[in-house]
Amino acid sequence: TGNAESISYSVYEEAVRRGFGASWHVLDDYDKFGFDSLRTVVFVVSTTGDGDPPDNSARFWRCLRKATRADPAAYKHLRYAVLGLGDTNYSNFCNTAQRLDKQLLAAGATAFYPKGLADDGTGLEEVVEPWIAGLWPALERVARCGSADSSGAGALAESLAGLAVGGGSDAAADVTPPPPAADSAGAAYEFQPLLLDFRPLAALKSITGAPRVPPIVCAGSFLDAEAESRYWSAAVQSAAAACPPWHAELEASAPHDASLAPFLATVASARQMTSAGALKRTLLVDIALPAAAAGHVRGRWHAGDAFNVFAPNDGRLVAGLLAQLGVDARTAQRPMLLRRAEPATELPAHLRRFGSTPASIQDMLTWSADLCAAPRKQLLRVLADCCAEPADRNRLLYLCSKQGGATFDELRRQRPSLLEVLRAFPSCKPKAARLLELLPPLAPRSYSICNAPAASDATWQIAFNVVEYELEVVDP
């Protein structure tokens, strides 16, 4: 879901700011950054399936087990800390973090800081934020800081001790602006107004506990006229609408196993399996594989195997968001490249391809960023600084503060899209590139194959429930 990536990146950014010689990597890149020679490592790991590690750490786990079997003291030089992300609504809570801790201890490594286990069922922030706050003193004791400013931690604490709340009245509780005009770009998107109670804010003189504003990571630049002409002549937009413009590049750069390359399949049929009066509506969908993909997987799959469906964001949502940001149609479709705003920090992993592969803001928002993810406090803190009106800024600061915890929980319960959050604070106008670096990556959805291989191996069937629910929101 991108939580581990986002949190680990925040730790990395703060480590760089504090003067540590830090780098940031996916676990499966262990051989690229010389994991065996590292002396101090901070792990942020999530759990998938039935307590399994994510796919992008599978090779790391094999390497770790192999090294431990060969030498029980293989990592006696390593000092580490582990932050685990999980959900107590599932069995094997934070199993990946628990296993990693045991495996490293068995290999002779030393934990320099107690592991943290965050529960998404009650809110990751309850554990994540205090765990990260306590990490820095522990890290300073075991790692060489180089040019770190010893006064940095104190200055940071002082800057976050009290954020001034100034200007405007917050007696009103409803932050929903008038509905957009019928001819606006986002009118086709089904808009869900937010109803939040900000009356307690009127009695506050300052707020505390808001997260630090992360530094700007991405900077975008449009292609010059000649490069843009080559971009369009290369027909990168000729792919079907169901594929990202860089689909051909993904196919060409697939791993050694060609069966892992993404492909465009066809929904051959869909039928309802449950009766009209059933409590659940279950659909059975037949997916016809293209000839090339069918050839790669023939004889290699079984009923119960899983595959991922990559679904783009709703085009109406993207159009509405671009209109809200004030990005016109021409600008939204101009190809651009992303670069690092500062040499010391890397681009987020899901945006790195755009350092060499040009794409438009519209395509990046459609295919790379999760526009419907539950809002995070760090994002709200950045949005607060993008507001022209003091009332909007104060309310966003309140939402991500310690005093506004209950209102923040209510915001997440209503599950707004990014567009709905921005419409609730109409003077907030962030840059599109800034949003791209703060939003979690758009993740694929996993489904299990429910049919056995036929002679042709050219069809997969999936069955799933269509869930409809009403969210009760009481106007405060």
Disulfide bonds with the S-S distance in Angstrom:
none
